[in-house]
Amino acid sequence: MKKVFVFFFSMVLLSSCVKTADSVLTEQDVQETVAAVMAAKPEADSARVARGVAQAAALWQAQDGTAEEFKAFAVAQVAANDTERAALMEQLSRIWERCYESADMLSVELLKPTQLTNAATPGEPDWIMSAYSPMAHFSDDMFANKMAFLTILNFPHYTLAEKNTLGGEWSRFEWAAARMGDMFTTRVPARVEQEVAQAYADAENYIADYNIYMGSLLTEDGRRLWDEDVVLLSHWNLRDELKANYGKDTLSQERQEMIFRVMQRIIDQSIPRAVINAPCDWKPYSNTCAHPNREPDTRYERILGHFHAYQQVDVYCPQAPTAIIRNFEESIEMPMAQIDSLFRSLLSAPEVAAVGKLIEQRLGRGLRPYDIWYDGFKTRATLDQDALTEQTRRRYPDAEAFRRDMPRMLQTMGFAPEKAREICSHIVVEPARGSGHAWPALGRQEPARLRTRIGQGGMDYKGYNIAVHEFGHNVEQVLDLYDIDYYTLAGVPNTAFTEASAFLFQARDLELLENKKSPTKTLSNSPLKGENSSLPLREGQGGSKSPSMGDVEGLDLDIFWSMYEIMGVSLVDMQMWQWLYAHPEADAISLREATLRIAKEVWNQYYEPVLGEHDCTLLAIYSHMVDVPMYLPNYPIGNIVQFQLSQHLRQCPTPQAWAEEYTRIYQQGRLTPNHWLLQAVGATPSIDPMLEAVRKALQ
């Protein structure tokens, strides 16, 4: 549930193209400039000079000067040799880090009232400023003062194909130089960038306040299934509550069925407006409410807000004229067709039906659509969730208590005490209004931020589980920023790779709660079961009666089933955006109907044969479809990476070796996905290892 820093994520979608109609220099101007530079600086690399001059010329506009002024600027600013270029890299890195860091720190302060529960109650000025982007004019300013041109001339851009082809032979400096070349590849006006920021803020604020008061839900015969104080955020907390109710009593399944119906009402927007973020009695099945007016397609209006903002960006990006291309080619750095094929291969694999049959046997009933969130392969599925919540609330009454405990958690995972304290000194923990997210630092003078929900009684188990996930993000964010060799390599190839780190941590949440080290080869939630564990077991699920399998096999099946769920969700998100570009004049009503149709089609093809219910719309429930465009594919890619990392890390003989190898892997920084994974585990992204492991687990 990582929430991407809006500026950082949106800038990737903004930056991907080369030449626009506003360019004023000719090919002859380019050739003459290259010749002039090489005559003045014969030690410079001629191929790099030619590339840099051509790319800078493509973005040079009338207000920047004449052709002669461009030539003079290039001759003056191109580094004469490798030594000068290395010094320039250091200077530019320092400047950009300070720019990003300062803007990030300002955003953090401005957004506190709308994002944190321990801040001032947000007023109208706070909501207005939540849409403000401190970096909206950054690109305009850097082209106006010609810092952008100086950067392009010395650090030209390489395409994804070139990075994947050439990157295997590059040094760390050459990788850092290539990432410097990704900074200025287009000139999107500040007013357009601000429109993108506004769309993000509108969607994020909408989702952050989309709570359902569960104590107000009524069965058709008037019963309440939850206590009055239970308030759940859509969709994350609703999903987690559904997972927590896998039990053998009638109430548990009755709750699951009601959550399923609530989700359907949210998706098709038949949900009454009065029950959103307010206590109001409501019967979800018959949709009976004292105030029956439905939500007016706000969910789809927010998605359209993103689309219309990106339509304005498209005009300035003829080389990558849609947000789809920019997202997959420039942000994720994996073509959409490759991702689509990867997902469909797993969804159609025979292992899906086999795992579905196993789940059906365990549940002792036919599968229902919401069983895409079946949680029984984890150790936590055998445990009493209420008792776990009592334990987490005692240990973590507030955010500060969790922060104090983080070094101990890292030591449990194998980090040396001094290193654990150092990492945690760069992380702050804050109570979130939304579901929780990890906010990365963009400079080494600020901390990474862990946000999670903390109720009045302390951190419940769901909040703790999410907090451990976000902690996994934060540890990655610290290691590949504070310990990186070049600032432009800070981070990971794409957000899927930080999700992989978060998944690795989240899978061990019970081990961290238990404060006992598990055998490193298992990388399981906890090695402790039955009478050997102090964790609270559900009634009737102790010892040999536990439905969990061996730690390794259970974890493999759990990852596989999670991938099965989120890949379908991602396909719906991807196809929805393809539909938007095919129907640019669409309104919220037609978008809603198209999304429902797409969700049904994906369900009928890949999920109905296993889970039943023709024309189910459940795959369209994810909140990230609304607040972060096309983010969802990062989750299943993250699962794929997580599994390949898990298999690799299982070979570590000790917890200390695990921590050292994890650190080595994540200190690679922002290579492309293929090169990062090759250097991490010796393979490129693939579902084959997962399918092989599932076959073994099923045996």
C-alpha positions in Angstrom: 0.0 0.0 0.0 2.7 2.3 -0.8 1.5 5.8 -1.6 3.8 7.4 -4.2 4.8 10.9 -3.6 2.7 12.8 -6.1 5.3 15.0 -7.6 7.8 12.2 -8.1 5.3 9.8 -9.6 3.7 12.3 -11.9 7.0 13.7 -13.1 7.8 10.3 -14.5 4.6 10.3 -16.4 5.4 13.8 -17.6 8.9 13.1 -18.7 9.3 10.9 -21.7 9.4 12.7 -25.0 12.0 14.5 -27.0 10.8 16.9 -29.8 7.8 19.2 -30.0 6.4 21.5 -32.6 7.9 24.5 -30.7 11.5 23.5 -31.5 13.2 26.1 -33.8 16.6 24.6 -34.7 17.2 22.7 -37.9 19.3 19.6 -38.6 22.0 21.9 -40.1 22.1 23.9 -36.8 22.7 20.6 -35.0 25.5 19.5 -37.3 27.2 22.9 -37.1 27.0 22.9 -33.3 28.4 19.4 -33.0 31.3 20.4 -35.2 32.0 23.6 -33.2 32.0 21.7 -29.9 34.4 19.0 -31.2 36.7 21.7 -32.6 36.8 23.5 -29.3 37.0 20.3 -27.1 38.6 17.5 -29.1 38.9 15.2 -26.0 35.1 15.1 -25.6 33.3 11.9 -26.6 32.0 12.7 -30.1 29.1 10.2 -30.0 27.9 11.6 -26.7 28.3 15.2 -27.9 26.2 14.4 -31.0 23.5 12.8 -28.9 23.4 15.6 -26.3 23.4 18.4 -28.9 20.6 16.8 -30.9 18.4 16.3 -27.8 19.0 19.8 -26.5 18.3 21.3 -29.9 15.0 19.4 -30.0 13.8 21.3 -26.9 15.3 24.7 -27.8 12.5 27.2 -28.4 12.4 30.7 -29.8 12.5 32.4 -26.3 15.8 30.5 -25.6 17.8 32.3 -28.2 19.0 32.1 -31.8 20.8 29.2 -33.5 24.1 31.1 -33.0 23.4 31.5 -29.3 22.6 27.8 -29.0 25.9 27.0 -30.6 27.8 29.3 -28.3 26.1 27.9 -25.3 26.9 24.3 -26.3 30.6 25.1 -26.9 30.8 26.8 -23.5 29.0 24.2 -21.5 29.9 20.8 -22.8 32.5 19.2 -20.5 35.9 19.0 -22.2 36.9 15.6 -20.8 35.8 12.8 -18.4 37.3 14.5 -15.4 35.3 17.7 -16.0 32.2 15.6 -16.6 32.6 13.7 -13.4 33.0 17.0 -11.5 29.8 18.2 -13.2 28.0 15.1 -12.2 28.8 15.8 -8.6 27.7 19.4 -8.8 24.4 18.7 -10.6 23.6 15.9 -8.2 24.0 18.2 -5.2 21.8 20.8 -6.8 19.0 18.5 -7.8 19.0 16.7 -4.5 18.6 20.1 -2.7 15.8 21.1 -5.1 13.8 17.8 -4.7 14.5 17.7 -1.0 13.3 21.2 -0.3 10.2 20.8 -2.4 9.5 17.5 -0.7 9.8 19.0 2.8 7.5 21.8 1.9 4.9 19.3 0.6 5.2 17.2 3.8 4.4 20.3 5.9 1.5 21.5 3.7 -0.1 18.0 3.5 0.0 17.2 7.2 -3.5 18.4 8.1 -5.1 16.4 5.3 -2.9 13.3 5.7 -2.2 12.9 9.4 -4.6 12.5 12.4 -2.2 14.2 14.9 -2.2 17.4 12.9 -4.6 20.3 13.0 -8.1 19.6 11.7 -8.0 20.5 8.0 -9.8 23.6 6.9 -10.6 24.9 3.4 -7.1 26.4 3.0 -5.5 23.1 3.8 -7.6 21.3 1.2 -6.7 23.9 -1.4 -3.0 23.7 -0.5 -3.1 19.9 -0.7 -3.2 20.3 -4.5 -0.3 22.7 -4.6 2.9 21.3 -6.2 6.1 23.2 -5.1 7.8 21.8 -8.2 5.2 22.8 -10.8 7.4 25.5 -12.2 10.7 23.6 -11.8 10.9 22.4 -15.4 10.0 25.9 -16.7 12.6 27.5 -14.5 15.4 25.1 -15.4 14.8 25.6 -19.1 14.6 29.3 -18.7 17.9 29.6 -16.8 19.3 26.9 -19.2 20.3 24.4 -16.4 18.2 21.9 -18.2 20.1 22.4 -21.5 23.4 22.1 -19.6 22.3 18.8 -18.2 21.1 17.4 -21.5 24.2 18.4 -23.4 26.5 16.5 -20.9 24.1 13.7 -19.9 21.9 12.8 -22.8 18.9 10.5 -22.6 19.0 6.7 -23.4 15.9 4.8 -24.3 14.7 1.8 -22.4 15.9 -0.5 -25.2 19.3 1.1 -25.1 19.6 0.8 -21.3 18.7 -2.9 -21.5 21.1 -3.5 -24.3 24.1 -1.4 -23.2 23.6 -1.4 -19.4 25.3 -4.8 -18.8 28.6 -3.2 -19.8 28.1 0.1 -18.0 30.0 1.2 -14.9 28.2 2.7 -11.9 29.1 6.1 -13.1 27.7 5.4 -16.6 24.4 4.2 -15.1 24.3 7.4 -12.9 24.9 9.5 -16.0 22.1 7.7 -17.9 19.7 8.4 -15.1 20.8 12.0 -15.1 19.8 12.0 -18.7 16.2 11.0 -17.8 15.6 14.3 -16.0 14.8 16.7 -18.8 13.3 15.0 -21.8 10.3 17.2 -22.4 9.0 20.8 -21.7 5.5 20.5 -20.1 4.3 24.0 -19.0 3.9 24.6 -15.3 0.2 25.2 -15.7 -0.2 21.7 -17.1 1.9 20.1 -14.3 -0.2 21.9 -11.8 -3.4 20.4 -13.4 -1.8 17.0 -12.9 -1.1 17.8 -9.2 -4.6 19.0 -8.7 -6.1 15.8 -10.1 -3.9 13.7 -7.8 -4.9 15.8 -4.8 -8.6 15.6 -5.6 -8.5 11.8 -6.0 -6.3 11.3 -2.9 -8.5 13.4 -0.7 -11.6 11.6 -1.9 -10.1 8.1 -1.2 -8.6 9.1 2.2 -12.1 10.0 3.5 -14.0 7.1 2.0 -14.9 5.3 5.3 -17.8 2.9 5.9 -19.3 2.8 9.4 -19.7 -0.9 9.8 -21.9 -0.6 12.9 -24.5 1.1 10.8 -24.9 -1.8 8.4 -28.0 -3.8 8.8 -29.0 -7.3 7.6 -32.4 -7.5 6.0 -33.9 -8.6 9.3 -32.4 -5.6 11.1 -29.3 -7.1 12.8 -26.0 -5.4 13.2 -22.9 -7.5 12.6 -20.3 -5.1 13.9 -19.9 -3.0 16.9 -20.7 0.7 16.6 -17.1 1.9 16.7 -15.9 -0.1 13.7 -15.0 2.2 10.8 -13.3 0.8 7.7 -11.7 2.6 4.8 -12.4 1.4 1.3 -11.1 -0.7 -0.1 -8.1 -1.6 2.1 -9.7 -2.0 5.5 -12.8 -3.6 4.0 -10.6 -6.2 2.3 -8.6 -6.8 5.5 -11.8 -7.2 7.6 -13.0 -9.8 5.1 -9.7 -11.6 5.4 -9.9 -11.6 9.2 -13.3 -13.3 9.1 -12.2 -16.7 7.7 -13.7 -18.8 10.5 -16.1 -21.6 10.9 -18.9 -19.7 12.6 -21.9 -18.4 10.7 -21.3 -14.8 11.7 -17.9 -14.7 10.0 -19.2 -15.7 6.6 -22.2 -13.4 7.0 -19.8 -10.5 7.5 -17.9 -11.5 4.5 -21.0 -11.6 2.3 -22.1 -8.2 3.6 -18.6 -6.7 2.8 -18.8 -8.2 -0.6 -22.2 -6.5 -1.2 -20.9 -3.2 0.1 -18.0 -3.4 -2.4 -20.3 -4.0 -5.2 -22.3 -0.9 -4.3 -19.2 1.2 -4.2 -18.1 -0.1 -7.7 -21.4 0.5 -9.4 -22.0 3.7 -7.4 -25.4 2.6 -6.2 -24.1 3.2 -2.6 -26.1 6.0 -0.9 -24.1 9.2 -0.5 -25.2 9.5 3.1 -23.4 6.3 4.3 -20.0 7.4 3.1 -17.8 8.7 5.9 -20.8 9.1 8.2 -23.0 6.8 10.5 -26.3 6.2 8.8 -28.3 2.9 9.0 -28.2 1.1 5.7 -29.2 -2.3 4.4 -26.7 -3.1 1.6 -28.6 -6.0 0.1 -31.8 -4.1 -0.6 -30.0 -0.8 -0.6 -32.4 0.6 1.9 -31.5 3.9 3.6 -33.3 6.8 5.1 -31.4 9.0 2.7 -31.3 7.0 -0.5 -29.7 9.4 -3.0 -26.7 7.5 -4.5 -23.2 8.8 -4.8 -23.1 10.8 -8.1 -20.4 8.8 -9.9 -17.7 10.7 -7.9 -15.4 7.7 -8.1 -15.3 7.9 -11.9 -15.2 11.6 -12.0 -11.9 11.4 -10.1 -10.5 9.0 -12.7 -11.6 11.3 -15.5 -9.8 14.1 -13.7 -6.5 12.2 -14.1 -7.3 11.4 -17.7 -8.1 15.0 -18.7 -4.9 16.3 -16.9 -2.8 13.8 -18.9 -4.5 14.7 -22.1 -2.9 18.1 -21.7 0.5 16.5 -21.1 0.1 14.3 -24.2 0.3 17.4 -26.5 3.9 18.0 -25.4 5.0 14.4 -25.8 4.9 13.3 -29.4 7.4 10.5 -28.8 5.2 9.0 -26.1 1.8 10.5 -26.7 -0.2 8.8 -24.0 0.0 8.4 -20.2 -0.1 4.6 -20.9 3.1 4.6 -22.9 4.8 7.0 -20.4 3.8 4.8 -17.4 5.0 1.5 -18.8 7.9 2.6 -20.9 9.3 5.3 -18.7 8.0 4.6 -15.1 7.7 0.9 -14.8 10.2 0.4 -17.7 8.4 -2.8 -18.9 6.3 -2.5 -22.0 2.5 -2.9 -21.4 2.3 -5.8 -23.8 5.0 -7.7 -21.9 3.2 -7.2 -18.6 -0.2 -8.1 -20.1 1.2 -11.4 -21.5 3.0 -12.2 -18.2 -0.2 -11.7 -16.2 -2.4 -13.7 -18.5 0.0 -16.6 -18.6 -0.4 -17.0 -14.8 -4.1 -16.4 -14.8 -4.7 -19.1 -17.3 -2.2 -21.6 -15.7 -3.8 -24.9 -14.6 -2.2 -24.4 -11.1 -4.9 -21.7 -10.4 -7.7 -24.2 -10.5 -5.7 -26.7 -8.4 -5.0 -24.2 -5.7 -8.7 -23.2 -5.8 -9.7 -26.8 -5.2 -7.4 -26.9 -2.2 -8.9 -23.7 -0.7 -12.4 -25.2 -1.3 -11.4 -28.3 0.6 -10.1 -26.3 3.5 -13.2 -24.0 3.7 -15.6 -27.0 3.4 -17.8 -25.0 1.0 -18.0 -23.8 -2.5 -15.8 -20.8 -3.3 -17.2 -17.3 -3.4 -15.9 -14.3 -5.4 -14.4 -12.7 -2.3 -12.2 -15.8 -1.8 -9.7 -14.1 -4.1 -8.6 -12.8 -0.7 -8.4 -16.2 1.0 -5.8 -15.8 3.7 -5.5 -19.3 5.0 -2.0 -20.1 3.8 -0.4 -17.7 6.2 0.3 -18.6 9.8 -1.8 -15.7 10.9 -4.9 -17.4 9.4 -4.8 -19.9 12.3 -4.6 -17.1 14.9 -7.3 -15.2 16.8 -7.4 -11.7 15.2 -9.0 -10.1 18.2 -6.3 -11.5 20.5 -3.6 -10.3 18.1 -5.2 -6.8 18.2 -5.1 -6.8 22.0 -1.4 -7.7 21.8 -0.5 -5.0 19.2 -2.5 -2.3 21.0 -0.6 -3.1 24.3 2.7 -2.9 22.5 1.9 0.0 20.2 -0.4 2.5 21.9 0.8 5.2 19.6 3.1 5.9 16.6 6.1 6.6 18.9 5.9 3.2 20.5 6.2 1.6 17.0 9.1 3.8 16.1 11.0 2.9 19.3 10.5 -0.8 18.5 11.8 -0.7 14.9 15.5 -1.2 15.7 14.6 -4.4 17.6 12.6 -5.6 14.6 15.6 -5.1 12.3 17.9 -7.0 14.7 15.4 -9.8 14.7 15.7 -10.0 11.0 19.5 -10.1 11.2 20.7 -6.5 11.0 23.6 -5.6 13.2 22.5 -3.4 16.2 24.4 -0.3 15.0 23.1 -0.6 11.4 19.5 -1.2 12.7 19.7 2.0 14.8 21.2 3.9 11.9 18.5 2.9 9.4 15.7 3.7 11.9 17.2 7.1 12.7 16.2 8.1 9.2 12.5 7.0 9.6 9.7 8.7 11.3 6.3 7.1 12.2 3.1 9.1 11.9 -0.7 8.3 12.3 -2.4 8.4 8.9 -5.9 9.5 8.0 -6.0 7.0 5.2 -5.0 3.4 5.1 -1.3 4.1 5.5 1.6 4.7 3.1 5.4 5.1 2.9 6.6 8.5 1.9 10.2 8.3 0.7 12.8 11.0 1.4 14.1 12.7 -1.7 17.2 14.0 -0.1 19.6 13.0 2.7 18.6 15.8 5.0 15.1 14.5 5.6 13.7 11.2 6.8 11.5 8.6 5.2 8.0 8.6 6.6 5.9 5.6 7.7 2.2 6.3 7.9 -0.4 3.9 9.3 -3.8 4.0 11.0 -3.7 4.1 14.8 -7.0 4.0 16.6 -7.8 5.6 19.9 -7.0 2.3 21.7 -3.7 1.9 19.9 -2.6 0.0 16.8 -4.8 -2.9 15.9 -3.4 -5.9 14.2 -4.5 -4.8 10.7 -2.7 -1.5 11.3 0.4 -3.3 12.6 0.4 -5.6 9.5 0.2 -2.5 7.3 2.9 -0.8 9.3 5.3 -3.7 8.9 4.6 -3.5 5.1 5.4 0.2 5.1 8.5 -0.4 7.2 9.7 -2.6 4.4 9.3 0.3 2.0 11.1 2.6 4.4 14.1 0.4 5.0 14.6 0.1 1.2 14.2 3.9 0.8 16.9 4.5 3.4 19.4 2.0 2.1 19.2 3.1 -1.5 19.4 6.8 -0.7 21.7 7.3 2.3 24.0 4.5 1.3 24.0 5.0 -2.5 27.1 6.0 -4.4 25.4 8.4 -6.9 22.3 10.4 -6.1 20.7 9.9 -9.6 20.8 6.1 -8.8 18.8 6.5 -5.6 15.7 4.4 -5.4 14.6 1.2 -7.3 13.8 0.4 -10.9 10.1 1.0 -10.3 7.6 0.9 -7.5 7.2 -2.9 -7.9 10.6 -3.4 -6.5 9.9 -1.4 -3.4 6.6 -3.4 -3.1 8.8 -6.5 -3.2 10.7 -5.2 -0.1 7.5 -4.4 1.6 6.1 -7.8 0.9 9.2 -9.5 2.3 8.8 -7.6 5.6 5.0 -8.0 5.8 5.4 -11.8 5.4 7.4 -11.8 8.6 5.1 -9.7 10.7 4.3 -12.4 13.3 7.9 -13.3 13.6 8.7 -9.6 14.4 5.8 -9.5 16.9 6.9 -12.7 18.5 10.5 -11.4 18.8 11.9 -14.8 17.9 14.1 -15.6 14.8 12.8 -18.1 12.4 15.1 -20.3 10.3 16.2 -18.0 7.5 15.5 -20.5 4.8 11.8 -20.4 5.4 11.4 -16.6 5.4 7.9 -17.4 6.8 5.6 -15.4 8.9 6.5 -17.4 11.9 7.9 -20.8 12.5 5.7 -21.2 15.6 2.5 -23.2 15.7 0.2 -24.8 18.1 1.4 -25.3 21.7 5.0 -24.1 20.8 3.8 -20.6 20.1 2.7 -17.8 22.4 0.7 -16.3 19.6 -3.1 -16.6 20.2 -4.6 -19.5 18.1 -8.2 -19.5 17.0 -10.4 -21.9 18.8 -10.1 -25.4 17.4 -7.0 -24.5 15.3 -4.1 -25.5 17.6 -1.3 -27.9 17.0 -1.7 -30.4 14.2 -5.2 -29.1 13.5 -3.7 -25.9 12.0 -4.6 -25.7 8.3 -1.3 -24.0 7.5 1.2 -26.0 5.5 5.0 -26.0 5.9 6.3 -22.5 6.1 7.9 -22.5 2.7 5.1 -24.1 0.9 2.4 -22.0 2.6 4.2 -18.8 1.8 4.6 -19.9 -1.9 0.9 -20.6 -2.2 0.0 -17.4 -0.4 2.1 -15.3 -2.8 0.7 -17.2 -5.8 -2.9 -16.6 -4.7 -2.2 -13.0 -4.1 -0.8 -12.7 -7.6 -3.9 -14.4 -9.0 -6.0 -11.7 -7.4 -4.0 -8.6 -8.1 -3.2 -9.5 -11.7 -6.9 -9.5 -12.6 -7.3 -6.2 -10.8 -4.4 -4.8 -12.8 -5.8 -6.0 -16.1 -9.0 -4.2 -15.4 -7.1 -1.0 -14.6 -5.0 -1.3 -17.7 -7.9 -2.0 -20.0 -9.9 0.9 -18.4 -7.1 3.3 -19.4 -7.0 1.9 -22.9 -10.7 2.4 -23.2 -10.3 6.0 -22.0 -7.9 6.8 -24.8 -10.1 5.1 -27.3 -13.1 7.2 -26.0 -11.6 10.6 -25.1 -15.0 12.4 -24.9 -16.3 9.9 -22.3 -18.2 11.2 -19.3 -18.4 9.6 -15.8 -21.5 7.5 -16.6 -20.0 6.0 -19.7 -16.7 5.4 -17.9 -18.6 3.6 -15.1 -20.4 1.4 -17.5 -17.2 0.6 -19.4 -15.3 -0.2 -16.2 -18.1 -2.6 -15.1 -18.1 -4.3 -18.5 -14.3 -4.7 -18.4 -14.4 -6.1 -14.9 -17.1 -8.6 -15.8 -15.2 -9.7 -18.9 -11.9 -10.3 -17.0 -13.8 -12.1 -14.3 -15.7 -14.3 -16.6 -12.6 -15.4 -18.4 -10.2 -16.0 -15.5 -12.2 -16.1 -12.3 -15.6 -17.5 -12.9 -14.3 -21.0 -13.7 -12.6 -21.1 -10.2 -14.7 -18.8 -8.0 -18.1 -18.8 -9.8 -20.7 -15.9 -10.1 -21.0 -14.8 -13.7 -20.5 -11.1 -14.4 -19.0 -10.3 -11.1 -17.5 -6.8 -10.8 -15.3 -7.3 -7.8 -12.0 -6.7 -9.6 -12.9 -3.0 -10.0 -12.9 -2.3 -6.2 -9.2 -1.2 -5.7 -8.9 2.4 -4.5 -5.6 2.8 -6.4 -7.6 2.7 -9.6 -8.9 6.1 -8.5 -6.1 7.9 -6.7 -2.9 6.7 -8.5 -3.3 6.0 -12.3 -1.9 2.7 -13.5 -0.1 2.0 -10.2 -1.7 -1.4 -9.7 0.5 -3.5 -12.1 3.4 -2.7 -9.8 1.8 -5.0 -7.2 1.9 -8.3 -9.2 5.3 -7.3 -10.7 6.3 -6.8 -7.1 5.0 -10.2 -6.2 7.0 -11.8 -9.0 10.2 -10.0 -7.8 9.3 -10.8 -4.2 9.2 -14.5 -5.0 12.4 -14.5 -6.9 14.1 -12.6 -4.1 12.6 -14.9 -1.5 13.9 -18.0 -3.3 17.3 -16.4 -3.4 17.4 -15.2 0.2 16.2 -18.5 1.5 19.7 -19.8 0.7 21.2 -17.5 3.3 22.5 -19.7 6.2 21.9 -17.1 9.0 19.7 -14.1 9.7 22.9 -12.0 9.5 23.6 -13.3 6.0 20.0 -12.6 5.0 20.3 -9.0 6.1 23.7 -8.5 4.4 22.4 -9.9 1.1 19.1 -7.9 1.3 21.3 -4.8 1.8 23.6 -5.6 -1.1 20.6 -6.1 -3.4 18.8 -2.9 -2.5 21.9 -0.8 -2.7 22.0 -1.4 -6.4 19.7 1.6 -6.9 17.7 2.6 -9.9 18.9 0.2 -12.7 16.3 -1.1 -15.2 14.2 -4.0 -13.9 16.0 -6.5 -16.0 19.5 -5.4 -15.0 18.5 -5.0 -11.3 17.1 -8.5 -11.0 19.9 -10.0 -13.0 22.5 -8.6 -10.6 20.2 -9.5 -7.6 19.4 -13.1 -8.3 20.8 -13.9 -11.8 17.4 -13.9 -13.6 15.0 -11.6 -15.3 11.3 -11.2 -14.2 9.5 -14.5 -14.8 6.4 -16.5 -13.4 8.0 -19.9 -14.2 9.8 -20.2 -10.8 6.5 -19.4 -9.0 4.5 -22.0 -11.0 7.2 -24.6 -10.3 7.1 -23.9 -6.6 3.3 -24.1 -6.6 3.4 -27.5 -8.2 5.8 -28.7 -5.6 3.7 -27.2 -2.8 0.5 -28.9 -4.1 2.3 -32.3 -4.0 
